[in-house]
Amino acid sequence: MIAIIGRICVFLSLIAGIQFNPAIAEPAPLIIGIHPYLPASEINNRFQPLADYIGKQMNTQVTIRVGSDYDDHVRALGSGLVDIAFMGPSLYVKLVDSYDSQWPLLARLEVDGKPELYGAIVVRQDSPLQTLADLKGHDFAFGDPNSTMSHIVPQGMLQEAGVPLSALRSFKFLGAHKNVALGVLAGDYDAGAVKMEILKEYAHRGLRLLARSPAVSEHVMLARQDMPAKQIDQLRQILLNLKNTPEGKHVMSSIHTGMTGFAPVVDADYSSLRVLMHAIEAGK
């Protein structure tokens, strides 16, 4: 009888060991952080398919965190509050500069087959303004101060055209790209800066292109600094292979109607933008 009881105890201990063995525990949940370039509800809708897809591929739960503002998004990644981050180009440059450190790069967005994006300085269709130089003495709308295509690059374009901020009658930061488009259409501002996607969305309502920006390396996905190398490699391959999967088309069209995949990325892809940002900062 004692021998039987002993065997039962050994069996139960083996079961307990299997149940609580950390080596076979489910992977820890992941958080994707995204800057608030659109209303939070819209961002959640756009990126939920990607979160679900990554979660399925990695056998874990993936949730979305939308920053309260652009700076909050940078701080969240810098302090390790998010595991994966989707960032605009200028935010990525700011992150690296602010923390004087590098982050593991996963991939960059590819739209219409190109890993570059363009911005637009826009006016109303009936506006008499025809060139950037014509903006002297007029009211201008920017998006967020940290936005690549709704502030950083457009300010550089204005300066190059001989229209520093001091030459404008007024300028204001409205937060989001759509706010800029609506502000210009409403006549509250003579011109504004948005990404090309927003111009296309509002062109039928009377928004017109005044000047297109130079190309800038696209939005980037990066990982938490202390994420294990094996997990980083897995995430990178998941993103780069997305366009080759049955689910990929739905995931990509949800993020951006023209998205055609994720492309390889290195820090040097953002060198020209970094030079522009430093020049703007030095000129203040």
Short mmCIF file of the C-alpha atoms (twelve columns), coordinates in Angstrom:
data_MODEL
# 
_entry.id   MODEL 
# 
loop_
_atom_site.group_PDB 
_atom_site.id 
_atom_site.type_symbol 
_atom_site.label_atom_id 
_atom_site.label_alt_id 
_atom_site.label_comp_id 
_atom_site.label_asym_id 
_atom_site.label_seq_id 
_atom_site.Cartn_x 
_atom_site.Cartn_y 
_atom_site.Cartn_z 
_atom_site.pdbx_PDB_model_num 
ATOM 1   C CA . MET A 1   0.000   0.000  0.000   1 
ATOM 2   C CA . ILE A 2   2.811   2.371  0.895   1 
ATOM 3   C CA . ALA A 3   4.472   1.619  -2.455  1 
ATOM 4   C CA . ILE A 4   1.255   2.404  -4.339  1 
ATOM 5   C CA . ILE A 5   0.838   5.702  -2.493  1 
ATOM 6   C CA . GLY A 6   4.437   6.525  -3.294  1 
ATOM 7   C CA . ARG A 7   3.884   5.929  -6.991  1 
ATOM 8   C CA . ILE A 8   0.790   8.139  -6.954  1 
ATOM 9   C CA . CYS A 9   2.727   10.956 -5.307  1 
ATOM 10  C CA . VAL A 10  5.482   10.698 -7.913  1 
ATOM 11  C CA . PHE A 11  2.868   10.749 -10.725 1 
ATOM 12  C CA . LEU A 12  1.143   13.815 -9.266  1 
ATOM 13  C CA . SER A 13  4.454   15.614 -8.870  1 
ATOM 14  C CA . LEU A 14  5.279   14.933 -12.517 1 
ATOM 15  C CA . ILE A 15  1.917   16.382 -13.608 1 
ATOM 16  C CA . ALA A 16  2.483   19.457 -11.441 1 
ATOM 17  C CA . GLY A 17  5.912   19.876 -12.983 1 
ATOM 18  C CA . ILE A 18  4.421   19.825 -16.468 1 
ATOM 19  C CA . GLN A 19  1.683   22.287 -15.563 1 
ATOM 20  C CA . PHE A 20  4.028   24.858 -14.096 1 
ATOM 21  C CA . ASN A 21  7.090   24.320 -16.258 1 
ATOM 22  C CA . PRO A 22  7.930   27.851 -17.537 1 
ATOM 23  C CA . ALA A 23  9.715   26.367 -20.536 1 
ATOM 24  C CA . ILE A 24  6.380   25.379 -22.109 1 
ATOM 25  C CA . ALA A 25  4.378   28.405 -20.954 1 
ATOM 26  C CA . GLU A 26  2.593   30.476 -23.580 1 
ATOM 27  C CA . PRO A 27  4.586   33.419 -24.989 1 
ATOM 28  C CA . ALA A 28  4.099   36.718 -23.177 1 
ATOM 29  C CA . PRO A 29  1.522   39.101 -24.705 1 
ATOM 30  C CA . LEU A 30  2.865   41.849 -26.977 1 
ATOM 31  C CA . ILE A 31  1.871   45.490 -27.305 1 
ATOM 32  C CA . ILE A 32  2.042   47.424 -30.580 1 
ATOM 33  C CA . GLY A 33  2.416   51.169 -30.042 1 
ATOM 34  C CA . ILE A 34  1.217   53.612 -32.713 1 
ATOM 35  C CA . HIS A 35  1.467   57.399 -32.901 1 
ATOM 36  C CA . PRO A 36  -1.888  59.265 -33.102 1 
ATOM 37  C CA . TYR A 37  -1.703  60.418 -36.721 1 
ATOM 38  C CA . LEU A 38  -5.441  59.643 -36.966 1 
ATOM 39  C CA . PRO A 39  -8.222  59.418 -34.359 1 
ATOM 40  C CA . ALA A 40  -7.549  56.547 -31.946 1 
ATOM 41  C CA . SER A 41  -10.651 54.614 -33.009 1 
ATOM 42  C CA . GLU A 42  -9.582  54.697 -36.654 1 
ATOM 43  C CA . ILE A 43  -6.034  53.620 -35.805 1 
ATOM 44  C CA . ASN A 44  -7.367  50.675 -33.811 1 
ATOM 45  C CA . ASN A 45  -9.552  49.632 -36.733 1 
ATOM 46  C CA . ARG A 46  -6.689  49.931 -39.206 1 
ATOM 47  C CA . PHE A 47  -4.128  47.990 -37.181 1 
ATOM 48  C CA . GLN A 48  -6.266  45.330 -35.501 1 
ATOM 49  C CA . PRO A 49  -5.891  42.928 -38.448 1 
ATOM 50  C CA . LEU A 50  -2.091  43.263 -38.204 1 
ATOM 51  C CA . ALA A 51  -2.197  42.701 -34.435 1 
ATOM 52  C CA . ASP A 52  -4.356  39.610 -34.945 1 
ATOM 53  C CA . TYR A 53  -2.056  38.300 -37.661 1 
ATOM 54  C CA . ILE A 54  1.125   38.729 -35.601 1 
ATOM 55  C CA . GLY A 55  -0.613  37.157 -32.614 1 
ATOM 56  C CA . LYS A 56  -1.613  34.143 -34.692 1 
ATOM 57  C CA . GLN A 57  1.881   33.705 -36.124 1 
ATOM 58  C CA . MET A 58  3.568   34.004 -32.723 1 
ATOM 59  C CA . ASN A 59  0.888   32.164 -30.753 1 
ATOM 60  C CA . THR A 60  0.293   35.042 -28.352 1 
ATOM 61  C CA . GLN A 61  -2.051  37.936 -27.672 1 
ATOM 62  C CA . VAL A 62  -1.193  41.252 -29.324 1 
ATOM 63  C CA . THR A 63  -2.870  44.480 -28.238 1 
ATOM 64  C CA . ILE A 64  -2.700  48.028 -29.578 1 
ATOM 65  C CA . ARG A 65  -1.625  51.127 -27.688 1 
ATOM 66  C CA . VAL A 66  -2.284  54.523 -29.300 1 
ATOM 67  C CA . GLY A 67  -0.168  57.315 -27.849 1 
ATOM 68  C CA . SER A 68  -1.969  60.305 -26.363 1 
ATOM 69  C CA . ASP A 69  0.322   62.454 -28.515 1 
ATOM 70  C CA . TYR A 70  3.503   61.995 -30.539 1 
ATOM 71  C CA . ASP A 71  5.820   62.629 -27.582 1 
ATOM 72  C CA . ASP A 72  3.927   60.088 -25.478 1 
ATOM 73  C CA . HIS A 73  4.490   57.513 -28.217 1 
ATOM 74  C CA . VAL A 74  8.260   58.169 -28.184 1 
ATOM 75  C CA . ARG A 75  8.372   57.907 -24.389 1 
ATOM 76  C CA . ALA A 76  6.399   54.649 -24.437 1 
ATOM 77  C CA . LEU A 77  8.984   52.940 -26.616 1 
ATOM 78  C CA . GLY A 78  11.925  54.608 -24.875 1 
ATOM 79  C CA . SER A 79  10.750  53.327 -21.496 1 
ATOM 80  C CA . GLY A 80  9.825   49.845 -22.711 1 
ATOM 81  C CA . LEU A 81  6.046   50.212 -22.398 1 
ATOM 82  C CA . VAL A 82  5.520   48.804 -25.902 1 
ATOM 83  C CA . ASP A 83  7.139   45.821 -27.585 1 
ATOM 84  C CA . ILE A 84  6.642   46.846 -31.203 1 
ATOM 85  C CA . ALA A 85  6.261   50.400 -32.486 1 
ATOM 86  C CA . PHE A 86  4.934   51.877 -35.700 1 
ATOM 87  C CA . MET A 87  6.556   55.285 -36.172 1 
ATOM 88  C CA . GLY A 88  6.631   58.130 -38.603 1 
ATOM 89  C CA . PRO A 89  10.088  58.912 -40.028 1 
ATOM 90  C CA . SER A 90  10.690  62.071 -37.990 1 
ATOM 91  C CA . LEU A 91  9.540   60.352 -34.794 1 
ATOM 92  C CA . TYR A 92  12.077  57.611 -35.399 1 
ATOM 93  C CA . VAL A 93  14.854  60.184 -35.847 1 
ATOM 94  C CA . LYS A 94  13.699  61.951 -32.676 1 
ATOM 95  C CA . LEU A 95  13.666  58.674 -30.742 1 
ATOM 96  C CA . VAL A 96  17.247  57.830 -31.690 1 
ATOM 97  C CA . ASP A 97  18.430  61.391 -30.989 1 
ATOM 98  C CA . SER A 98  16.558  61.715 -27.683 1 
ATOM 99  C CA . TYR A 99  17.895  58.482 -26.223 1 
ATOM 100 C CA . ASP A 100 21.221  58.512 -28.092 1 
ATOM 101 C CA . SER A 101 20.661  54.868 -28.816 1 
ATOM 102 C CA . GLN A 102 19.617  52.477 -31.572 1 
ATOM 103 C CA . TRP A 103 16.510  50.310 -31.720 1 
ATOM 104 C CA . PRO A 104 16.092  46.994 -33.577 1 
ATOM 105 C CA . LEU A 105 14.533  47.885 -36.934 1 
ATOM 106 C CA . LEU A 106 12.002  45.395 -38.288 1 
ATOM 107 C CA . ALA A 107 10.674  46.773 -41.585 1 
ATOM 108 C CA . ARG A 108 9.349   49.880 -43.267 1 
ATOM 109 C CA . LEU A 109 6.066   50.461 -45.017 1 
ATOM 110 C CA . GLU A 110 5.875   49.956 -48.761 1 
ATOM 111 C CA . VAL A 111 3.142   51.822 -50.694 1 
ATOM 112 C CA . ASP A 112 2.556   51.239 -54.403 1 
ATOM 113 C CA . GLY A 113 5.759   49.220 -54.462 1 
ATOM 114 C CA . LYS A 114 7.960   51.952 -52.974 1 
ATOM 115 C CA . PRO A 115 9.233   52.317 -49.374 1 
ATOM 116 C CA . GLU A 116 9.031   56.110 -49.585 1 
ATOM 117 C CA . LEU A 117 6.315   58.641 -48.853 1 
ATOM 118 C CA . TYR A 118 5.454   62.116 -50.031 1 
ATOM 119 C CA . GLY A 119 3.690   64.992 -48.373 1 
ATOM 120 C CA . ALA A 120 1.642   67.812 -49.821 1 
ATOM 121 C CA . ILE A 121 1.215   71.491 -49.141 1 
ATOM 122 C CA . VAL A 122 -2.398  72.104 -50.023 1 
ATOM 123 C CA . VAL A 123 -4.816  74.969 -50.673 1 
ATOM 124 C CA . ARG A 124 -8.484  75.194 -51.630 1 
ATOM 125 C CA . GLN A 125 -9.347  74.599 -55.255 1 
ATOM 126 C CA . ASP A 126 -10.429 78.220 -55.682 1 
ATOM 127 C CA . SER A 127 -7.319  79.677 -54.013 1 
ATOM 128 C CA . PRO A 128 -5.312  82.225 -56.022 1 
ATOM 129 C CA . LEU A 129 -2.063  80.860 -54.491 1 
ATOM 130 C CA . GLN A 130 0.086   79.100 -57.090 1 
ATOM 131 C CA . THR A 131 3.581   78.773 -55.591 1 
ATOM 132 C CA . LEU A 132 5.171   78.364 -52.178 1 
ATOM 133 C CA . ALA A 133 6.550   81.908 -52.442 1 
ATOM 134 C CA . ASP A 134 2.942   83.147 -52.616 1 
ATOM 135 C CA . LEU A 135 2.418   81.985 -49.019 1 
ATOM 136 C CA . LYS A 136 4.171   85.031 -47.567 1 
ATOM 137 C CA . GLY A 137 1.751   86.944 -45.386 1 
ATOM 138 C CA . HIS A 138 -0.792  84.103 -45.274 1 
ATOM 139 C CA . ASP A 139 -2.175  81.773 -42.596 1 
ATOM 140 C CA . PHE A 140 -0.752  78.242 -42.524 1 
ATOM 141 C CA . ALA A 141 -1.873  75.037 -40.772 1 
ATOM 142 C CA . PHE A 142 0.528   72.328 -39.596 1 
ATOM 143 C CA . GLY A 143 -0.420  69.019 -37.969 1 
ATOM 144 C CA . ASP A 144 1.597   67.779 -35.004 1 
ATOM 145 C CA . PRO A 145 4.977   69.458 -34.302 1 
ATOM 146 C CA . ASN A 146 6.633   66.019 -34.566 1 
ATOM 147 C CA . SER A 147 4.891   64.984 -37.783 1 
ATOM 148 C CA . THR A 148 7.170   64.314 -40.754 1 
ATOM 149 C CA . MET A 149 4.792   65.372 -43.512 1 
ATOM 150 C CA . SER A 150 2.599   67.746 -41.571 1 
ATOM 151 C CA . HIS A 151 5.405   69.850 -40.121 1 
ATOM 152 C CA . ILE A 152 9.097   68.875 -40.418 1 
ATOM 153 C CA . VAL A 153 9.433   68.478 -44.182 1 
ATOM 154 C CA . PRO A 154 6.911   71.235 -45.077 1 
ATOM 155 C CA . GLN A 155 8.754   73.724 -42.871 1 
ATOM 156 C CA . GLY A 156 11.957  72.842 -44.714 1 
ATOM 157 C CA . MET A 157 10.159  73.357 -48.039 1 
ATOM 158 C CA . LEU A 158 8.905   76.767 -46.950 1 
ATOM 159 C CA . GLN A 159 12.348  77.845 -45.797 1 
ATOM 160 C CA . GLU A 160 13.895  76.751 -49.080 1 
ATOM 161 C CA . ALA A 161 11.264  78.764 -50.967 1 
ATOM 162 C CA . GLY A 162 12.146  81.886 -48.974 1 
ATOM 163 C CA . VAL A 163 9.160   81.642 -46.657 1 
ATOM 164 C CA . PRO A 164 10.404  81.127 -43.089 1 
ATOM 165 C CA . LEU A 165 7.767   80.887 -40.389 1 
ATOM 166 C CA . SER A 166 8.343   84.557 -39.598 1 
ATOM 167 C CA . ALA A 167 7.176   85.448 -43.127 1 
ATOM 168 C CA . LEU A 168 3.755   83.882 -42.567 1 
ATOM 169 C CA . ARG A 169 0.962   86.002 -41.162 1 
ATOM 170 C CA . SER A 170 0.228   83.171 -38.733 1 
ATOM 171 C CA . PHE A 171 0.660   79.432 -38.314 1 
ATOM 172 C CA . LYS A 172 -0.936  76.906 -36.006 1 
ATOM 173 C CA . PHE A 173 -0.543  73.235 -35.108 1 
ATOM 174 C CA . LEU A 174 -3.853  71.388 -35.413 1 
ATOM 175 C CA . GLY A 175 -2.690  67.937 -34.317 1 
ATOM 176 C CA . ALA A 176 -3.869  65.561 -37.022 1 
ATOM 177 C CA . HIS A 177 -3.587  65.579 -40.818 1 
ATOM 178 C CA . LYS A 178 -7.361  65.517 -41.254 1 
ATOM 179 C CA . ASN A 179 -7.718  68.577 -39.029 1 
ATOM 180 C CA . VAL A 180 -5.393  70.435 -41.406 1 
ATOM 181 C CA . ALA A 181 -7.396  69.401 -44.472 1 
ATOM 182 C CA . LEU A 182 -10.659 70.447 -42.862 1 
ATOM 183 C CA . GLY A 183 -9.192  73.730 -41.626 1 
ATOM 184 C CA . VAL A 184 -8.037  74.662 -45.122 1 
ATOM 185 C CA . LEU A 185 -11.331 73.621 -46.713 1 
ATOM 186 C CA . ALA A 186 -13.250 75.667 -44.151 1 
ATOM 187 C CA . GLY A 187 -11.222 78.761 -45.025 1 
ATOM 188 C CA . ASP A 188 -9.670  79.068 -41.575 1 
ATOM 189 C CA . TYR A 189 -6.207  78.751 -43.168 1 
ATOM 190 C CA . ASP A 190 -4.927  79.666 -46.600 1 
ATOM 191 C CA . ALA A 191 -2.757  76.571 -46.860 1 
ATOM 192 C CA . GLY A 192 -1.648  73.552 -44.858 1 
ATOM 193 C CA . ALA A 193 0.585   70.490 -44.833 1 
ATOM 194 C CA . VAL A 194 -0.693  66.912 -45.015 1 
ATOM 195 C CA . LYS A 195 0.490   63.518 -46.185 1 
ATOM 196 C CA . MET A 196 -0.431  62.604 -49.756 1 
ATOM 197 C CA . GLU A 197 -3.018  60.069 -48.594 1 
ATOM 198 C CA . ILE A 198 -5.087  62.867 -47.028 1 
ATOM 199 C CA . LEU A 199 -4.918  65.016 -50.163 1 
ATOM 200 C CA . LYS A 200 -6.304  62.112 -52.185 1 
ATOM 201 C CA . GLU A 201 -9.058  61.580 -49.636 1 
ATOM 202 C CA . TYR A 202 -10.196 65.223 -49.651 1 
ATOM 203 C CA . ALA A 203 -9.475  66.273 -53.245 1 
ATOM 204 C CA . HIS A 204 -13.084 65.687 -54.269 1 
ATOM 205 C CA . ARG A 205 -14.153 68.171 -51.589 1 
ATOM 206 C CA . GLY A 206 -12.028 70.948 -53.078 1 
ATOM 207 C CA . LEU A 207 -8.490  70.399 -51.757 1 
ATOM 208 C CA . ARG A 208 -5.733  71.173 -54.276 1 
ATOM 209 C CA . LEU A 209 -2.013  70.385 -54.384 1 
ATOM 210 C CA . LEU A 210 0.224   73.456 -54.204 1 
ATOM 211 C CA . ALA A 211 3.566   71.631 -53.842 1 
ATOM 212 C CA . ARG A 212 4.670   68.039 -53.348 1 
ATOM 213 C CA . SER A 213 7.428   67.233 -50.887 1 
ATOM 214 C CA . PRO A 214 10.645  65.378 -51.726 1 
ATOM 215 C CA . ALA A 215 10.614  61.642 -51.005 1 
ATOM 216 C CA . VAL A 216 11.266  60.489 -47.440 1 
ATOM 217 C CA . SER A 217 11.793  56.930 -46.224 1 
ATOM 218 C CA . GLU A 218 8.480   55.453 -45.125 1 
ATOM 219 C CA . HIS A 219 7.033   54.745 -41.681 1 
ATOM 220 C CA . VAL A 220 8.999   52.153 -39.766 1 
ATOM 221 C CA . MET A 221 8.307   49.228 -37.459 1 
ATOM 222 C CA . LEU A 222 10.813  48.652 -34.659 1 
ATOM 223 C CA . ALA A 223 11.135  46.443 -31.614 1 
ATOM 224 C CA . ARG A 224 11.804  46.922 -27.907 1 
ATOM 225 C CA . GLN A 225 15.522  47.244 -27.253 1 
ATOM 226 C CA . ASP A 226 15.790  44.266 -24.896 1 
ATOM 227 C CA . MET A 227 13.619  41.936 -26.964 1 
ATOM 228 C CA . PRO A 228 15.378  38.574 -27.521 1 
ATOM 229 C CA . ALA A 229 17.147  38.350 -30.872 1 
ATOM 230 C CA . LYS A 230 15.202  35.237 -31.864 1 
ATOM 231 C CA . GLN A 231 11.900  37.034 -31.330 1 
ATOM 232 C CA . ILE A 232 13.129  40.080 -33.286 1 
ATOM 233 C CA . ASP A 233 14.088  37.870 -36.222 1 
ATOM 234 C CA . GLN A 234 10.701  36.139 -36.083 1 
ATOM 235 C CA . LEU A 235 8.840   39.448 -36.113 1 
ATOM 236 C CA . ARG A 236 10.959  40.758 -38.977 1 
ATOM 237 C CA . GLN A 237 10.239  37.707 -41.097 1 
ATOM 238 C CA . ILE A 238 6.518   37.855 -40.298 1 
ATOM 239 C CA . LEU A 239 6.342   41.447 -41.541 1 
ATOM 240 C CA . LEU A 240 8.526   40.979 -44.617 1 
ATOM 241 C CA . ASN A 241 6.601   37.870 -45.648 1 
ATOM 242 C CA . LEU A 242 3.158   39.417 -45.070 1 
ATOM 243 C CA . LYS A 243 2.592   40.248 -48.761 1 
ATOM 244 C CA . ASN A 244 3.114   36.586 -49.673 1 
ATOM 245 C CA . THR A 245 0.365   35.237 -47.397 1 
ATOM 246 C CA . PRO A 246 -3.368  34.718 -48.028 1 
ATOM 247 C CA . GLU A 247 -4.250  37.090 -45.182 1 
ATOM 248 C CA . GLY A 248 -1.750  39.738 -46.276 1 
ATOM 249 C CA . LYS A 249 -3.979  41.636 -48.694 1 
ATOM 250 C CA . HIS A 250 -6.633  42.300 -46.039 1 
ATOM 251 C CA . VAL A 251 -4.065  43.266 -43.389 1 
ATOM 252 C CA . MET A 252 -2.268  45.674 -45.732 1 
ATOM 253 C CA . SER A 253 -5.362  47.337 -47.202 1 
ATOM 254 C CA . SER A 254 -6.604  47.938 -43.672 1 
ATOM 255 C CA . ILE A 255 -3.435  49.850 -42.737 1 
ATOM 256 C CA . HIS A 256 -3.241  51.832 -46.010 1 
ATOM 257 C CA . THR A 257 -5.259  51.464 -49.198 1 
ATOM 258 C CA . GLY A 258 -2.102  51.584 -51.321 1 
ATOM 259 C CA . MET A 259 0.087   49.384 -49.115 1 
ATOM 260 C CA . THR A 260 1.886   46.634 -51.030 1 
ATOM 261 C CA . GLY A 261 4.038   45.190 -48.258 1 
ATOM 262 C CA . PHE A 262 6.771   45.752 -45.714 1 
ATOM 263 C CA . ALA A 263 10.309  46.325 -47.004 1 
ATOM 264 C CA . PRO A 264 13.770  45.897 -45.437 1 
ATOM 265 C CA . VAL A 265 15.085  48.930 -43.554 1 
ATOM 266 C CA . VAL A 266 18.337  50.282 -42.105 1 
ATOM 267 C CA . ASP A 267 19.022  53.423 -40.113 1 
ATOM 268 C CA . ALA A 268 20.804  55.062 -43.076 1 
ATOM 269 C CA . ASP A 269 17.449  55.226 -44.884 1 
ATOM 270 C CA . TYR A 270 16.640  58.189 -42.611 1 
ATOM 271 C CA . SER A 271 19.946  60.052 -42.930 1 
ATOM 272 C CA . SER A 272 18.664  62.813 -45.248 1 
ATOM 273 C CA . LEU A 273 15.690  63.458 -42.979 1 
ATOM 274 C CA . ARG A 274 17.999  63.581 -39.963 1 
ATOM 275 C CA . VAL A 275 20.116  66.244 -41.692 1 
ATOM 276 C CA . LEU A 276 16.989  68.308 -42.478 1 
ATOM 277 C CA . MET A 277 15.668  68.061 -38.909 1 
ATOM 278 C CA . HIS A 278 19.002  69.117 -37.438 1 
ATOM 279 C CA . ALA A 279 19.185  72.068 -39.855 1 
ATOM 280 C CA . ILE A 280 15.696  73.222 -38.889 1 
ATOM 281 C CA . GLU A 281 16.529  72.893 -35.209 1 
ATOM 282 C CA . ALA A 282 19.764  74.849 -35.655 1 
ATOM 283 C CA . GLY A 283 17.942  77.631 -37.477 1 
ATOM 284 C CA . LYS A 284 15.424  78.264 -34.696 1 
# 
